Amino acid sequence: MNLLLLSNSTNVGLPYLDHAWHVVLPALDGIDEIVFVPYALADHDAYTAKVREAFAAHGIAVRGAHESASPAEAVSGASAVFVGGGNTFRLLENVVALGLDVALRTHADAGRPYLSASAGTNLAAPSIRTTNDMPIVFPGRFEALGLVPFQINCHYLDADPSSTHAGETRALRLAEYLEENETPVVALREGTWIRVREHSIEIGGEAVSPGLGPALLFARGQEPQEISGDITSLVQPTR
């Protein structure tokens, strides 16, 4: 595996991927063209153009999967893929319909770079059950690619003790997930990522919230645990 799973593609006040180029570019070492998977947003052309412009500044060409007569073949032949953010349910629906679930899994299993943000990062988990997104479509299943052995919650928000909001917190929602499911959840704060190389799983990045670490690990029957660096020993593979 050669995965770079970003919680988000844009930090407030910064251009697209500007907070992450120092990990994105090494993950693409020697690669000058990537295939972009834009299906989490409705306007595939506009989304691809945005990503193309960002990568062009670093000498990397971008080809949209939707620009090919066979998106699955485009992914299968890609040196690297980048799966963009948006709505996770819409992304999974399109990925399954186009046969990209098999193509993306094969691509990643071959050790070729799989980069993602937000919804694309959710897709790397065993299922999309811990996404924050509304189910604007029903993809027919919740099972995703299973590239990592844990669930992922992107854009994790810590509860604000001064807030007057009396509803559920993100932590409570993840606790509810664990009441019904055993697979642990890595909750990524904004500005952070998961890096998988061979058999190593690392958590890195700087959370946009001052004084907070990159991620939390939610596991059944345990208090949430702050995690960073090598977390390989904390999770068990599911495939």
Secondary structure as GFF3:
##gff-version 3
##sequence-region A 1 239
A	DSSP	beta_strand	2	6	.	.	.	ID=ss1
A	DSSP	alpha_helix	21	27	.	.	.	ID=ss2
A	DSSP	beta_strand	33	37	.	.	.	ID=ss3
A	DSSP	alpha_helix	44	56	.	.	.	ID=ss4
A	DSSP	beta_strand	61	64	.	.	.	ID=ss5
A	DSSP	three_ten_helix	65	67	.	.	.	ID=ss6
A	DSSP	alpha_helix	71	76	.	.	.	ID=ss7
A	DSSP	beta_strand	81	83	.	.	.	ID=ss8
A	DSSP	alpha_helix	88	97	.	.	.	ID=ss9
A	DSSP	alpha_helix	100	109	.	.	.	ID=ss10
A	DSSP	beta_strand	114	117	.	.	.	ID=ss11
A	DSSP	alpha_helix	119	122	.	.	.	ID=ss12
A	DSSP	beta_strand	151	156	.	.	.	ID=ss13
A	DSSP	alpha_helix	170	180	.	.	.	ID=ss14
A	DSSP	beta_strand	185	189	.	.	.	ID=ss15
A	DSSP	beta_strand	192	197	.	.	.	ID=ss16
A	DSSP	beta_strand	200	205	.	.	.	ID=ss17
A	DSSP	beta_strand	215	218	.	.	.	ID=ss18
A	DSSP	beta_strand	225	227	.	.	.	ID=ss19
A	DSSP	beta_strand	229	230	.	.	.	ID=ss20
A	DSSP	three_ten_helix	232	234	.	.	.	ID=ss21
###
